[in-house]
Amino acid sequence: MHEPLILQPTHTADACVIWLHGLGADRYDFLPVAEALQQRLPNCRFVLPQAPTRAVTINGGYAMPSWYDILAMSPARAIDREQLEASAQQVIELLEAQRDSGIDPSRIILAGFSQGGAVVLHTAYLRWQFPLGGVLALSTYAPTFSDNTAVPDTKRQLPALFLHGKFDDIVLPAMGRAAHDFLAAAGVPVEWRDYPMGHEVLPEEIRDIADWLAQRLHT
């Protein structure tokens, strides 16, 4: 297993963003974004973990970095839940490491793009039992949110910012909106922003993320 890529700040770290890449990408995918954001957040450490390489059923069994196998695309994503749970545990261990290094958990943000965002949403609202600073959900969905899922009372104040492309044909906007609406119905403070893009990231979106992080981390 690859060690996470860690981008140390120029000042003493008092906050951290743990950012998960999407399917088929790697830990370097969001390094330029982290470097840009760190200019605005000079006290924030960025941790960029790497998904294990495994066969992905919907891609003909081809092996690639993947947080979990996707078994089918419709009517809804059918996933390997055990692998998702293992990835969530990997994130929990990263959270614990940052907490143990002296970062207050309320100043740790979980961020994820696409499949990485699905792991982040599951971990933040259904697995991690302690405070967090917030959640960034980029072009993603929540396969573990359902009518049988209850958001714990301790997570009803955990804010999330959902960012999605209006023309995303990989993770449809409706899938992201469903995750947003699920949390909103539970009383979670959520925001939704969409952009004239597909399954990607735009500079305008990064500026909005920088503003949101600065507000959350009071920098």
N, C-alpha and C positions, 0 to 999 in steps of 0.2 A: 504494500500500500504506500502511495506517495505521501510524503509529509506535506502539510498545507504550506502554501506560499504566504509568508508573513511580511507585510509592509509596515515597518516601524515608523512612527512619527518623528518629526524634527524636535518636538518637545516631549517632556515626560508624558507617557500615555495615561490618560484618565478615562478613556472611552474606547470602545471597540465595535467594529462592524465585521460580522462574519457573513461572507457572501458566497453563495453556491451558484456555480455555472449551470448551464443547460445541457441537454442530451447531446452527446457527441463532441462537446467542447472540453476544455480542461481548465486547470487552476490559473492559467495565464490569460484566460479569455477576458476577464474584467480587470486585469492589472492596469491598463491605461485609464480606466474609469476611476479606480481606487487612487491612482496617482493624482488625477485631476481633483478628486474630492478632497484629498489630503491637503491640498493647497488652501482650501477653505477651512479645514479641520485639522490644524497642526498638532493637536493633542490626541488624535484618534488613530489607533492601530487598526489595520485591515488584515483580516485572516481569510485566505482564499483556499478552501480545501479542494481536493481532487476526488472525483467519483471513481470507484473501481471500474475496471474494464470488464464488461460481461456481454454475453449474447443478448441481442434485442430482437424479440420475436417479430415485431411489426416491420423491422428492417431486414427480414429474411434470415434472422439468426446471426447477422453480422455483429462481431464484437466491437464495442466502442465504450467510451466512458459513459456510464449510466448510473444514476442513483437508484433505479429499479427497472425491472423489465416491464415493457408495455406489451400486453398480450393481444389487445385489439383496440381499434380506434373508436368504434361506434357500437351501439348508440351512445355509450359513454366510455371513457377510457377504462379498460380492464387492465389492472396492474398486478404485479407480484407484491402483495401486501407485506410479506415477510421481509423482502428486500428493502422496501420503504422503511419499515421499522428499524432495520439495521442501519440505514442511512440516518434516520432520526437519532439513533443512539450515537452515531459518529458525531453529529452536531452537538448533542448533549455533552459529550466528552470535551469538545472544543469550548463550550460554554463553561464547563467546570474548570478547565485549564485557565481561562481568562479570569474567572472569579478568584481562583487560587493565586493568580499572579497579582491580585490586588485591585482589579477592576470591579467596581460596584455593578452587579447584574442589571440594575436599573439604567446603566449607561452602556449596555450592550444592545446593539441592533442586529437582528437577523434579516438578511436580504437574500433573495433568490430569483433567478431568471428561469422561466418555463418549468422544466421538471425540478430544478433546484428550488424554485418557489413553492412547489407542491410539498416538498420535504420541509421547508421552512414553516409553512402554514401549519402543517401537522405537528411539528415539533413545538412551535411557540404556543399553540392554543390547546393542544391535547396531550402533550408529553412532558414538557418542562414545567416543573412545579414551583419555580421561583420567579421573582420579578424579572422584567425585561424592559428595555427602553422603547422598543417598537419593532415593527415588521415592515419591510419593503417587499412588495409582491409584484414582480415585473413580468408581464406577459405570461401569466400563470393561471393555475386552477387549483382546486382542492378536492382530489378524489376521495379523501376520507371524511369530508363534511357531508352529512346526510341527515335525514329525519330522525335517525336513531342516535345521532351524535349530540351531546350537550357540551356547550362551552362552560368550563368551570367558573364559578363566581369570581375566583381570584384572577381570571383573565379578561373580565368584562371591561377593564380599564386599559387594556393593552392596545395602543393605537396601531393602525395599519394603513399604509398608503398603497393603493392599487394603481398600477400604471400599465396601460395596454394600447396596442396599435389598433386603430379603427379598421385596418385592412388585414389584420392577422388571420391567415388561413391555416396556420399550424395549431395554435390554441385560440379557438374562436373567442371574440370578445364576450359572447354570452356565457362562456365557461368561467371567465374571470369575474364577470358581473355576478354570477351565481354564488361564487365564493364570497365576494364583497357583501352581497345581500344576506347571506347566511349569517355572517358576523354582525351585520347591522341589526338583524332581527333579534340577535342575542344581546343587543345593547352595547356592542363594542364600538368605540369611536373610529370609524373608517372613512377614508376619502377615496374617490375614484377620479382618475384623470386619464383621458385618452388622447391619442396623438395621430396625425396623418402618416401612419407608417404600417409596415407589416410586422413580422416576428423579428424585431430588431430593437435597437436602442438609438435614440436621437439626442443631439446636444441639448435641445430644449428640455428633454426629459431629465438629463443629468443635472441641469441647472435647477430644476424643480426638486430633485432629490437632494441636492446640496442645501437648498433653502430649508427643506423639511428636516434634514439631519441637524442643521445648525439650530433650528428651533427646538428640536428634541434634546439636543446636547448642550443647549444654551451657550453657543459659541458665536 
